[in-house]
């Protein structure tokens, strides 16, 4: 009989928890669509997540901070946030919940606590929305389009207005491009609607018009005729890499800033969170978001350099195959990349070891690097073998990385993994560019050599870094509480 009562209590608890989670989802949606307030849970996105997803994220959060993070606690804090007048913002409900139970405070209730934590939001500057144009519509371009449209909300930040491609724009071509946006073999279906407007050469994404413009060169387009002005151009075409080439975009009427989604020459190469504040958008018109691998390793290297010091090291990146490799054996401009991508591990070069020094000058000349392309379509791994100046232990190193993943300037960039079973497919869809595998780390007996395993979604995680940098360039970064 006692077992039956215990089971009934379990059922009742699960029902209450799922009911609270349903309210949690409703409030987060109301905050986003009504007030342009985005709620995340220890950096994990919540919008369009299911009840089971939210419960799972709470369990991860509790394990991460080693303290229970209950849906019942976070819903109370969400209710308080809803009742407070706030400007557009991005708030981490996990951090707020953790702090409410961890800190000794003099607040009378949760509402007073939330108001105290978010009082600086009242002085946040008003944001002027920024038009965005995508030049190119490949893997990164489509992911950027997905994320920009999924997070348009009330349109307070970045507004995707047009996509530039080469070739004719017929009804058939529009439908093909629409379908590539709707469905993705790696990232699944787009959680929204995509229709075509053949008469106006446009895609209607979530009910919003995005013009599809054909152009063979950047100077050919007058964006102002589409009502696009002072826009940020995100060039993901791969065709233009240096300052002179990218400057051609600025000759187009309606474009004021350019962001390259690849390593650039003669322009600032930026890893958001590490060195973006060194370049004022008022004084620079062209930016590079560096590479996916550089974005993966640089945040981790900064933590190690700042905390322990780096003498020298080697980077080996185990990278998913990309579109520049051959599907079957054939001629290729580079050695080895001509062999069938889905059948072979292919040794090739990477410039990430050198590129890191552009964001972290103290590491100039200290890193060697190489790459191996492997037969997976997405999801990569960087292995950092570092000789450090100050000795450490496995526990000490993990404590350092966890601290940076929980608070400070790199919380958006570093995800601290606790899983003993992580494989490449598990990290697909992770918005952080660096996923630190705490269970795989190796520290030598004398504590002077460390081997770190850094996973990264080379498409999705990198695209989020591009958007973070785009928001900084466009000056549409909201008040954040992480």
N, C-alpha and C positions, 0 to 999 in steps of 0.2 A: 504493500500500500504506500509505504514511504517513497519507493521508487517512482510510483505513479504520480504522487504529489510533486516530487522533484522535477519530473519530466514536464508536468503541467506548468510549473513555474518557469522552466526554460522556454516553453512555448510562449508564455505570456511576455517574458522579457524580450524574446525575439520580435514579437509583434509590436511591442512598445518601441523598440529600437528602430524598426523599419518605419513605423509611423513618424517618429521624430526625424528620421532621415528624409522622409518625404517633405516634411515642413522645412528642413534644412535646404533642400533643393529649391523649393518654392521661394524662400527668402533670398537665396543667392541669385536666383533668376530675376526677382523683382529689383534687387539692388543694382544688378547689371543693366537691365533694360530701362528702368525708371530713373536711376540716379547715376549711371555710368561708374558704379563702384564694383570692381572685380574682386571677388574673394577667392583665395587659394588656400591650400592646406599643406604647409611646409613645402611651398613652391609648386605643388601639384595642382594642375588646373581642375576646376570643379564644374564649370559650365558644361552642360550637355552630358554629364556623367549620370550613371544609373545609381539606384539605391545600393546595390551590391558594391559598386565601385567606391562609393562614399564610405561605406562601412569598412571596406578593405583599407582605404587610405587612413582612416582613423587608427586601425590596428597597426599599420606601418608607423604612423606618427608616434604612437605609444612606445613601440619598440625602439624607435630612433632616439627619443629623449629619455627612455627608461623610466617613464612615468605614465600611468594610464591617461589617455586622451579620449574622453567619452563624448559620444554624439550628444548626450544630454547636456554636457557642459558647453560644448561649442554652439548648440542651438540657443542657449541662454545668452551667450555673447552676441550671436547673430541678431537676436531680437533687440538687444541694446543698440547695436550698430544701426539697425533699421530705424530706431527712434531718434537718432542723433542727426542733426543737419550737417552733412559733410559734402565737400566738393568731389569731383571725379577722383577716384583713388584706387589703389590696389592694396588689399589688406590680407595678411596671413592669419587666418583664424586659428591655425595650429599654434603659432607663436603666441598669440594673445591668450589662448586657453592655457597653454603651458605656463606663461608668466602669471596668470591669475592664481594658479595653484602653487607656484613656486616662490613668489616674492612675498615678503612681509610688507603689507601695505595698509594704509589707514583709510581705505575706501569703505564707505558704508555698504555699498552693494555693487553688483556687476555693472550697472549703468554708469555709476560714478567712476569705476575702474576704467571702463572703455573710454569714457569722455576724457579722463586724465591721460590715457595713453595716446589718444588721437587729437589732443588739443592743438598740436602744431599744424594740423590740417587746415585750420581756419585761416592761416596766413599763406596758404598755397597760392601761387600765381595763376591767373586765369589762362587757360589753354586756347590757342587758336588752331583749329584743325588744319591738317596739311594734306593736299592732294598728292597722290602717289601714282607713278606710271611704271609699269614693268616692261623692260626691254628684253624680250626673250620669254619663252614659255615652256622651258624644259622641266627637269626634275625639281630644281630649286624654285623656278618661277611658279610652277603650279602649287607647290607647298606654301609659298609666300601668299599666293592668291587665296588659297584655302584659309590660311590663318588670318589674313587681313579681313576677309569677308565674314568669317565666323566670329571675329572679335570687333566688328564694326560698332555694335551696340547703338548708341545714340549718335555716332559719328563725331565724337569729341576729339579723336586723335588722328589716326591715319585713314585716309579715304582712298581706296583703290578706284581710279577713274578710267584707266586705259591700260591696254596690253599691246605692245608693238611686236609684230612678227614679220617674217619675210614671205613673199609669195602672194598669190591671189587670195581673196577672201570671198569664197562662194558659200552658199547655204550648206553644201556638203562639208566644206572645210570647217565652218563654224560648228556644225554638229559633231565632227570628230574632236575638235578642241574641247567642246562642252563635255563630251563623254570622257575624255582624258582627265578632266577636272572632277567629274562625278565619281569616277571609279579609279582605284589605284591598287595594283597587285601587291604592293607592300603595305600601304597605309590604310587600305580599305575604302569604304564609301565616304564621300563628303557628306557631312551631317548638315545638309542644306539643300536648296533647290538650284538647279542650273538649267536655264532655258536659252533659246537663241532668238535673236531679233535680226533676221536676215536683211530686212529692209534698211536697217540702220547700222548693219555690220557690228553687232554688239552681242555680248552675253548678258543675260539677266540673271544675276547671282543673288539669291535670297531677296528677289524683288528689286534689286538695284542695278542700274545700267552700268556696264563696264565696256567701253568702246574697244573694238579690235581693229588696230590700225596696221596697215601694210606699209613697210618702208625698207629700202635697201641700204640706206645710210642715215645716221642720226639727224643730219641737217635738213632732211626732206620734210619734216613734220612741223606744222604749226599747231601746237596743242591748244592754243587759245580759242580756236574755232570750235573746240569741244567744251568750252567753258572751263578749261583747266589752266590755272595760273599759279605761279610761284611754287611749282611742284617739285617733289623729290623724285628723281629718276633712279630706279634700282636696276642696274644693268646686270642681268644674269645670263647674258648671251655667250660669254666667253670670247667674244670677238675682239674686244678692246681691253687692253691691260695697262697701258701707260697714261701719263698725264695728258699728253698731246691728243691721243685717241679719245680719251674720255671727255676731254674738253669740248669735243664736237657736240655733245649733248647740250651744252650750255648755249650753243648758237641757236638752238630751237626755241621759238617763242613759247613761253609758258613753263620752262624748266629753270630752276634756280640752284639746285644741288644735285650731286651725283654720288651714288653709292654702288661700288663694284662688289659682286659676290664671289670674289676670287682674290688671290694675292695680286697687288698692284705695284707698279714701278713708278717712282717719283711722286707718290701720293702717300698720305698717312695710312699705314696698315694697322688696323685697330682690332683688339680683342676686347669686346665690351666687358666692363667690370675690372679690367686690368689697366688699360692706358687710355680709355676714351676721354677722360677729363683733361688730358694733355693737349687736346685739339679743340679749340673753340669754334663752333659752327659759324660764328659771326666772321671769323677770319679764314675759314677754309670752305671751299665749295666742292671739293672732290675727296672722297674717302674710299678706303678698301676695308672690307670685313675679313680680310685674310682668308685662310683655308679652314676647312672643317677640322683637320688634324691640329692646326695651330690653335684653334679655339678650344680643342679638347685638352691639350697638354699645358698650355700657358697658365691657366688658373692654378693648376696643381703645382707647377714649377714655381710660381710666385709664392705659394704657401711654403714650400720647402726652402726656397731661397731666403725668404724673410725670417723663417723660424729656425732653420738649421744651417743654412749656407750650402752652396753647391760648388764643389771643386771642379768636377767634370762629369760627363755622363753620355749615355747612348740611348737613342730612341729607336725602337723598332715598331712600326705600325702595321698591324694585321688588318688590312683594309678590304672592305667589300668591293667587288668588281664594279666598274663604272662604264659609262657609255663610250669612253674613248678606247676601250678594248674591243677585240673582235669576238663575235659570237662563235665563229668557227675559225680554224686556222687559215690565216691569209696574210698578205703583206701589210706591214704597219710601219709607220715612221720611226718607231722606237723599238729597240730590241726587246724580245720576250712578250711584249704586249700584243703581238700578232697571234699568239696562241689562244685557243678557245677559252674564254673567260670562265665559263661554268664547269670546265673540266680540269682546270689546272690551278695550282698555286704558282703565282708569277712574281719573281723578284723584280722590283723596279725601284726608282729613286723617289725621294720626297724632299722637298725643301723646307719642311717644317722645323728641322733642327736649327737652320739658319734664320728662318722667319721669326722664331721665338725672340731672338735678340732685338728685333724691331720694337717689340712690346716690352721686353726686359733687357735693356742694354747690358746689365751686369753679367748676363750669360753669353755675351758675344764670344765666340770661339771656343766655348766650353762643351758644346754638344755635337756629336755626330749622329747621323740618322740614315735609315733605310726603310724600305717598305716592301710588304708582301701582299699582293692582291690575291684574295681567296674566293672560292666559289660560293659566296652568299650574295644576295642582291642588295643588302643593306645591313648596317650594324657592324661597327669596327672596334678594334682594340689597340690601344697604344701601350707599349711596355717601356717603362722608364727605368733604366739601370743607372743609379746615381751614386757617386762618391761624395759624401757630405763632410762639412767642416766640423760640426758638432755632433757627437755620438748621440744615438737615441735607441729606443727599444720599440718593439712592435706595438705595445700598449701606448707608449708615449706618442708615437707617430700617428696612430689612429685617433688619439685624443686631440691632437693638433688639427687633423683634417676634419674631425667632427665639429670642432669649434667653428672653423671657417664655413662649414656647410650650414651651420645653425644661425650664425650672426656675422655681421660685417658686410663688406663690399662685394663678396663673392657668393652670396647665398643663391643668386639666380644661376650661377655658373657651375656649382659643385653639388652633386647629389651623392650622398653617403650611402652606399649599399651595405646591407647587413646579411644578404643572402649567401648561403653556402652553395647554392645550386644555380647561380646565374650563368646563363649562356647568351649568345648574341641575340637570339630572337626575343629575349626578355626585355631588352633595352629599346626595342623599336617603339617609337612614339614618346620618348623621353625628351622633355623640353630643355633640360640642362645639357650643356655641351660636354661636361665632364662627369662621368659616373665612376666614382672611386670604389673599387672592389676591395673592401676592408678585409675580407676573408682570404684574399690571394696574396696580400702583401708579404714580402720577405725582408727581414732585417738580419744582417750578418752578425756573427757572434760578438765582434768588437763594436758593433753599432755604427760603423762608419760607411757601410754600403747598404743601400736599400733598393729594392725592386718593387715598383708600383705598377698595377694593372688598371688602366683607365679605359673604360668602355665609352663609346659614343655613337649615337645615331647620326651618322655622317650626313643625313638629309634633314631630318626633323629637328634635331638639336641645333644644327648649324643654322637652319632657317630662323629659329627663334633668336639666335644671336644676331642675325641680320636685322630682324625686326626691333630688337632692343636698341641696336645702334641707330637704326632709322628713326626711332622715337627721339633719341638724343639729338640727332642732327636736325630733326624737324621741330625740336623744342616742344614736344607734346608729352613729355614724361609727367605722369601724374604724381600726386602725393602717394608715397608708398610706406607701408609698415611691414617690415620683415623681421 
